[in-house]
Amino acid sequence: MSDPATPTGFVSLVSAGPGDPELLTLKAVDRLARADVVLYDDLASGPVLDHAGAQAELIAVGKRAGRPSARQEHVNALLVEHALAGRRVVRLKSGDAGFFGRLEEELLALVAAGIPFEIVPGVTSASAAAAAAGIPLTRRLTARRVQFITGADVTGRLPDDIHWAAIADPAVTTVVFMGQRSFPELAAGLRAHGMPGDTPALFAESVGHPHQRLIRTTIDDLAQMLQKSDVVQPGLIIYGPLAFDI
C-alpha cells in the first residue's frame, strides 16, 4: 500500500464510531479533513461530517434495512472511479469498519483496480453501548469470552447456520448486530438450547446519538418487546452474564 500522504489516488476506509463525534480517532479526523471525496453511511453522517474539509464532495451511500439503499456494486464503482481520478477518497463507515460493514467487498474492488488503501479502525457500537450502560463486556469470573454475531443474513432473515451451542453458552457475552427483527426467533432458539429466559440482556438503540436509548432487560422480555415493535432506529443487543448489579 502507498503512503496515505500521497496526494493522488488513495482510499481511506475510515471508521466513524457509533455517531458521537467525540469518539472519532485522531487519524479519522485527519483523513476527513484532507479528503477530496467522502462516501458516507447513514449512521456515519450528522456531526461526524463536520470534520470534512470545505473542499470535500460529500456523497451518501448508506444502507438501512427496509429503506432504499445504494447497491454495493454502485458504492464499489464510486470508490474506484474517484480514486482513479487522482482523488483522496474517504469511505466513512459507521462503528468499526471491520464489523459487519461489507468492508471485504470494497477491499476486493480496490485490490482488483490496483488502488492503494488503508483501514482506519474505530470504536465499535458494541463497546460504546456497554460503556454507555456502565458495564464491562467481559467479567473475570463469569464472562471470559465475547462473541460478535449478526442477526441477519443477506436476505435480512436469521441465518440458518447458527452455532447454537456457542451463542447459548451462559458464560459468554454475546453481541448481536442487526438483530432487532430476528431476535424473537433467536431468543426462542436460545431457550431451546438451554439458555434461561431470565438471562440479562441490554438493548441499545441509536448508540452515540442524542436520542440514544438503553434498556436493561432479559432475553424473554426483550423478545416480547421487539415482537410488538417496528424497527425505526438502529439497535444492538447484548446478552449473557452482564454486570447489571453494578
ZAKOL-131054 format. One line per 3 residues: number of its first residue (from 1); their letters; for each residue x, z, y of C-alpha. Coordinates in steps of 0.2 Angstrom, whole numbers, plus 5000, padded with zeros to 4 digits. Example, Ala and Ser with C-alpha at 12.3 -4.5 7.8 and 13.67 -1.06 7.14 Angstrom:
1 = AS = 5062/5039/4978  5068/5036/4995
# end
This chain:
1 = MSD = 5000/5000/5000  5006/4996/5018  5008/5010/5031
4 = PAT = 4992/5014/5040  5001/5012/5056  5002/4993/5053
7 = PTG = 4992/4985/5067  4983/4972/5057  4973/4971/5040
10 = FVS = 4971/4988/5034  4957/4998/5027  4955/5017/5028
13 = LVS = 4942/5024/5016  4938/5040/5026  4928/5055/5020
16 = AGP = 4917/5061/5034  4912/5078/5026  4894/5083/5024
19 = GDP = 4889/5079/5043  4896/5093/5053  4910/5085/5064
22 = ELL = 4920/5101/5064  4923/5098/5045  4932/5082/5048
25 = TLK = 4950/5082/5044  4963/5078/5057  4968/5062/5048
28 = AVD = 4949/5057/5048  4948/5059/5067  4964/5049/5069
31 = RLA = 4958/5035/5059  4942/5034/5068  4950/5034/5085
34 = RAD = 4961/5019/5081  4948/5009/5071  4943/4992/5077
37 = VVL = 4928/4992/5065  4919/5007/5057  4907/5003/5042
40 = YDD = 4897/5020/5040  4885/5028/5029  4868/5035/5035
43 = LAS = 4874/5053/5031  4891/5050/5040  4883/5045/5056
46 = GPV = 4877/5056/5071  4891/5066/5080  4904/5061/5067
49 = LDH = 4904/5044/5075  4908/5051/5092  4926/5051/5086
52 = AGA = 4926/5032/5085  4936/5024/5100  4926/5014/5113
55 = QAE = 4934/4998/5106  4926/5001/5088  4912/4990/5082
58 = LIA = 4900/5001/5073  4891/4994/5058  4878/5004/5047
61 = VGK = 4879/5000/5029  4871/5016/5022  4861/5018/5006
64 = RAG = 4847/5030/5004  4836/5032/4989  4819/5024/4992
67 = RPS = 4824/5016/5008  4830/4998/5012  4849/4998/5010
70 = ARQ = 4864/4987/5011  4869/4979/4995  4885/4984/4988
73 = EHV = 4891/4966/4987  4887/4965/5006  4897/4980/5010
76 = NAL = 4912/4974/5000  4911/4957/5009  4911/4965/5026
79 = LVE = 4927/4976/5021  4936/4961/5016  4930/4949/5030
82 = HAL = 4936/4961/5044  4952/4966/5036  4957/4948/5033
85 = AGR = 4953/4945/5051  4968/4957/5055  4957/4972/5060
88 = RVV = 4959/4991/5057  4944/4995/5046  4937/5012/5043
91 = RLK = 4924/5014/5029  4916/5030/5033  4909/5038/5018
94 = SGD = 4899/5055/5018  4906/5070/5009  4922/5067/5000
97 = AGF = 4923/5048/4997  4928/5051/4979  4912/5059/4974
100 = FGR = 4898/5048/4968  4900/5036/4983  4904/5019/4975
103 = LEE = 4922/5021/4980  4928/5012/4965  4918/4996/4968
106 = ELL = 4925/4995/4986  4943/4998/4980  4941/4984/4967
109 = ALV = 4936/4972/4981  4950/4977/4992  4963/4975/4977
112 = AAG = 4956/4958/4972  4958/4952/4990  4976/4959/4992
115 = IPF = 4971/4971/5006  4981/4987/5009  4971/5003/5010
118 = EIV = 4972/5022/5010  4959/5035/5004  4957/5050/5016
121 = PGV = 4949/5065/5007  4937/5077/5014  4926/5091/5012
124 = TSA = 4913/5088/4999  4895/5094/5001  4897/5105/4986
127 = SAA = 4910/5116/4994  4901/5115/5011  4884/5121/5003
130 = AAA = 4892/5135/4994  4901/5141/5010  4885/5139/5020
133 = AGI = 4877/5150/5007  4891/5163/5007  4895/5161/4989
136 = PLT = 4910/5155/4979  4909/5141/4967  4920/5150/4954
139 = RRL = 4920/5168/4948  4935/5176/4940  4925/5183/4926
142 = TAR = 4909/5173/4924  4912/5155/4931  4929/5149/4927
145 = RVQ = 4924/5131/4927  4915/5120/4940  4907/5103/4935
148 = FIT = 4900/5089/4946  4886/5078/4939  4874/5065/4945
151 = GAD = 4856/5067/4943  4853/5048/4945  4859/5033/4936
154 = VTG = 4859/5015/4943  4840/5014/4941  4838/5031/4950
157 = RLP = 4832/5040/4934  4840/5054/4925  4855/5047/4915
160 = DDI = 4851/5046/4896  4869/5050/4890  4869/5068/4897
163 = HWA = 4881/5080/4888  4868/5094/4887  4880/5107/4879
166 = AIA = 4891/5105/4894  4878/5106/4908  4869/5120/4899
169 = DPA = 4884/5131/4897  4879/5148/4905  4897/5151/4910
172 = VTT = 4899/5136/4921  4894/5132/4939  4886/5115/4939
175 = VVF = 4883/5105/4955  4870/5091/4954  4872/5077/4966
178 = MGQ = 4857/5065/4969  4846/5076/4958  4830/5081/4968
181 = RSF = 4819/5068/4959  4825/5071/4942  4828/5090/4942
184 = PEL = 4811/5094/4934  4816/5084/4919  4834/5090/4920
187 = AAG = 4828/5108/4920  4817/5105/4905  4832/5099/4896
190 = LRA = 4842/5114/4901  4829/5126/4894  4828/5116/4878
193 = HGM = 4847/5118/4876  4846/5137/4878  4848/5140/4897
196 = PGD = 4837/5154/4903  4824/5148/4916  4829/5163/4927
199 = TPA = 4847/5155/4929  4852/5156/4948  4850/5140/4957
202 = LFA = 4854/5135/4975  4845/5121/4984  4855/5115/4999
205 = ESV = 4846/5102/5010  4854/5092/5024  4870/5102/5022
208 = GHP = 4881/5102/5038  4867/5096/5049  4857/5106/5062
211 = HQR = 4841/5106/5051  4851/5112/5036  4840/5122/5023
214 = LIR = 4847/5134/5009  4835/5141/4996  4841/5154/4983
217 = TTI = 4830/5152/4968  4831/5149/4949  4831/5133/4939
220 = DDL = 4812/5136/4934  4806/5139/4951  4816/5125/4959
223 = AQM = 4810/5113/4946  4792/5118/4951  4796/5116/4969
226 = LQK = 4804/5099/4968  4790/5093/4956  4777/5096/4970
229 = SDV = 4789/5089/4985  4793/5072/4991  4811/5069/4994
232 = VQP = 4814/5066/5013  4831/5074/5016  4847/5073/5006
235 = GLI = 4849/5088/4995  4861/5096/4982  4858/5108/4968
238 = IYG = 4870/5121/4962  4866/5132/4947  4874/5144/4935
241 = PLA = 4881/5162/4936  4880/5161/4955  4885/5176/4966
244 = FDI = 4868/5180/4973  4872/5198/4973  4885/5196/4987
# end
